[in-house]
């Protein structure tokens, strides 16, 4: 602040941004890992799918699309159970429920009804 020709006060405000920088760096690391996982999933020779807790499809790689005949757009957000034959729906639902609940679940081959109506 100026009083005539001399300075009588200076105000300085500072802020510690260390935590902000750490959070930003961690966010970038998580983003990079996500990109790497996306590349692995998209490039996999094995069919890979994912669901949310309500068993709605939220992941469907190219190999899964190739084998099932359903494109990613066909299945995203759709109930995964709908893609199964009636004979295995309850069995698969139980395995998924056990897995989500943290209980041991056995390995299960899941036959998916293809877009043409056959099974794989």
ABEGO torsion letter per residue (X at the ends): XBBEABBABBBBBBBBAAAAAAAAAAAAAAAAAAAAAAAAAAABABBBBBBBAAGBBABBBAAAAAAAGBBAAAABGBBAAAABBAAAAAAAAAAAAAAAAGBBBBBBBBBBBBAAGBBX
